[in-house]
Amino acid sequence: MHLRPFRSTDTDHLYDICLRTGDNGRDGSDRCVHPRLCGSCFAAPYAEHDPSLCLILEDDDGPCGYVLGTADTRAFAAWFNTVWLPRLRREFAGLKPRPGAFDNWMLDLIHEDMEVPGFVDAYPAHLHIDLLPRAQGGGWGRRMIHAWAALAGARGAPAFHLGVSSANANAVAFYRHIGLHEIARTEWGYFLGMETPKAGSDPSGPRGDHGPPPALD
Ligand SMILES: CC(C)(COP(=O)(O)OP(=O)(O)OC[C@H]1O[C@@H](n2cnc3c(N)ncnc32)[C@H](O)[C@@H]1OP(=O)(O)O)[C@@H](O)C(=O)NCCC(=O)NCCS
């Protein structure tokens, strides 16, 4: 298992991994409106907007996880709303909700512009992370967040945030365990955040007890 930079040939894997973890951490492929809707909202746009902030976890069977995001949420939202969302509205035009589908709510999402919460001034970067079951529980989630935070910090972001559904109890517990703190509560969950490593500081993250972030191949 190793972490490496994104390549354009990884794009289909982003959609696949997003779908197979998209139902609050579980596989949503059997009950989705459309297999690319989840990845179109939460994975592929980041790799398109800034591939250098997309890291791929890979083992002998291929890509099995990613961490991706933006160092500048305001700039990303401006691009997402003017370039990416119009594409999605065309691609998914006419798609109807399906009873019981986990991604029904994303059909509404693509018809609303992305809003930028006020706390992005303090937490300008944001990320998404998803690992397939075979990659979970081995310490890679922690390492990937620290590696990504170092990249975002090098871009000048002093801190990052992420959104997590309260229905995804495992992810909430994981984030809190590795040191993210609560920024805000919403009707669907939490915004959590963490500072990025400062230049010259211990690169192993806030707890400093798990070694440095893995080198990228
Ligand atoms: C959530 C996720 C990113 C965590 O990554 P992971 O590789 O499984 O987690 P790690 O093995 O790196 O765990 C790091 C630490 O968090 C702890 N941890 C992980 N899950 C936990 C949980 N549910 N409760 C408490 N602690 C937890 C681990 O015990 C470990 O502790 P340690 O380093 O002190 O020994 C990963 O499981 C995943 O992608 N899940 C499915 C998709 C998903 O839910 N994504 C998040 C969407 S917001």
The ligand as an SDF file (V2000), in Angstrom:
LIG
                    3D

 48 50  0  0  0  0  0  0  0  0999 V2000
  -13.0510    7.1970    7.9730 C   0  0  0  0  0  0  0  0  0  0  0  0
  -11.7410    6.7370    7.3370 C   0  0  0  0  0  0  0  0  0  0  0  0
  -11.1890    7.8240    6.4360 C   0  0  0  0  0  0  0  0  0  0  0  0
  -10.7080    6.4390    8.4350 C   0  0  0  0  0  0  0  0  0  0  0  0
   -9.5180    5.9710    7.8520 O   0  0  0  0  0  0  0  0  0  0  0  0
   -8.8490    4.6160    8.3900 P   0  0  0  0  0  0  0  0  0  0  0  0
   -7.6260    4.3590    7.5890 O   0  0  0  0  0  0  0  0  0  0  0  0
   -9.8840    3.5700    8.4300 O   0  0  0  0  0  0  0  0  0  0  0  0
   -8.4670    5.0380    9.8810 O   0  0  0  0  0  0  0  0  0  0  0  0
   -7.0250    4.8240   10.5710 P   0  0  0  0  0  0  0  0  0  0  0  0
   -6.6920    3.3800   10.5140 O   0  0  0  0  0  0  0  0  0  0  0  0
   -6.0530    5.7850    9.9660 O   0  0  0  0  0  0  0  0  0  0  0  0
   -7.3260    5.2720   12.0580 O   0  0  0  0  0  0  0  0  0  0  0  0
   -6.5330    6.2530   12.7100 C   0  0  0  0  0  0  0  0  0  0  0  0
   -6.8820    6.2650   14.1650 C   0  0  0  0  0  0  0  0  0  0  0  0
   -8.2820    6.5500   14.3040 O   0  0  0  0  0  0  0  0  0  0  0  0
   -8.8800    5.5480   15.0900 C   0  0  0  0  0  0  0  0  0  0  0  0
  -10.2220    5.2910   14.6000 N   0  0  0  0  0  0  0  0  0  0  0  0
  -10.5930    4.9020   13.3710 C   0  0  0  0  0  0  0  0  0  0  0  0
  -11.9260    4.7230   13.3220 N   0  0  0  0  0  0  0  0  0  0  0  0
  -12.3790    4.9810   14.5670 C   0  0  0  0  0  0  0  0  0  0  0  0
  -13.6530    4.9500   15.1800 C   0  0  0  0  0  0  0  0  0  0  0  0
  -14.7390    4.6010   14.4750 N   0  0  0  0  0  0  0  0  0  0  0  0
  -13.7560    5.2800   16.4770 N   0  0  0  0  0  0  0  0  0  0  0  0
  -12.6680    5.6490   17.2050 C   0  0  0  0  0  0  0  0  0  0  0  0
  -11.4120    5.6820   16.6860 N   0  0  0  0  0  0  0  0  0  0  0  0
  -11.2870    5.3570   15.3780 C   0  0  0  0  0  0  0  0  0  0  0  0
   -8.0130    4.3110   14.8810 C   0  0  0  0  0  0  0  0  0  0  0  0
   -8.1720    3.4050   15.9730 O   0  0  0  0  0  0  0  0  0  0  0  0
   -6.6420    4.9240   14.8380 C   0  0  0  0  0  0  0  0  0  0  0  0
   -6.2080    5.1960   16.1620 O   0  0  0  0  0  0  0  0  0  0  0  0
   -4.6350    5.1550   16.5780 P   0  0  0  0  0  0  0  0  0  0  0  0
   -3.8620    5.7880   15.4310 O   0  0  0  0  0  0  0  0  0  0  0  0
   -4.5860    5.9480   17.8360 O   0  0  0  0  0  0  0  0  0  0  0  0
   -4.2960    3.7120   16.7310 O   0  0  0  0  0  0  0  0  0  0  0  0
  -11.9450    5.4220    6.5120 C   0  0  0  0  0  0  0  0  0  0  0  0
  -12.3130    4.3860    7.3890 O   0  0  0  0  0  0  0  0  0  0  0  0
  -12.9750    5.5630    5.3980 C   0  0  0  0  0  0  0  0  0  0  0  0
  -12.6490    6.0420    4.3340 O   0  0  0  0  0  0  0  0  0  0  0  0
  -14.2140    5.1220    5.6740 N   0  0  0  0  0  0  0  0  0  0  0  0
  -15.2740    5.0640    4.6330 C   0  0  0  0  0  0  0  0  0  0  0  0
  -15.5550    6.3840    3.9510 C   0  0  0  0  0  0  0  0  0  0  0  0
  -15.8340    7.5070    4.9020 C   0  0  0  0  0  0  0  0  0  0  0  0
  -16.6070    7.3830    5.8450 O   0  0  0  0  0  0  0  0  0  0  0  0
  -15.1890    8.6570    4.6260 N   0  0  0  0  0  0  0  0  0  0  0  0
  -15.3700    9.8550    5.3750 C   0  0  0  0  0  0  0  0  0  0  0  0
  -16.4770   10.6570    4.8080 C   0  0  0  0  0  0  0  0  0  0  0  0
  -16.7230   12.2020    5.6800 S   0  0  0  0  0  0  0  0  0  0  0  0
  1  2  1  0
  2  3  1  0
  2  4  1  0
  2 36  1  0
  4  5  1  0
  5  6  1  0
  6  7  2  0
  6  8  1  0
  6  9  1  0
  9 10  1  0
 10 11  2  0
 10 12  1  0
 10 13  1  0
 13 14  1  0
 14 15  1  0
 15 16  1  0
 15 30  1  0
 16 17  1  0
 17 18  1  0
 17 28  1  0
 18 19  1  0
 18 27  1  0
 19 20  2  0
 20 21  1  0
 21 22  1  0
 21 27  2  0
 22 23  1  0
 22 24  2  0
 24 25  1  0
 25 26  2  0
 26 27  1  0
 28 29  1  0
 28 30  1  0
 30 31  1  0
 31 32  1  0
 32 33  2  0
 32 34  1  0
 32 35  1  0
 36 37  1  0
 36 38  1  0
 38 39  2  0
 38 40  1  0
 40 41  1  0
 41 42  1  0
 42 43  1  0
 43 44  2  0
 43 45  1  0
 45 46  1  0
 46 47  1  0
 47 48  1  0
M  END
$$$$
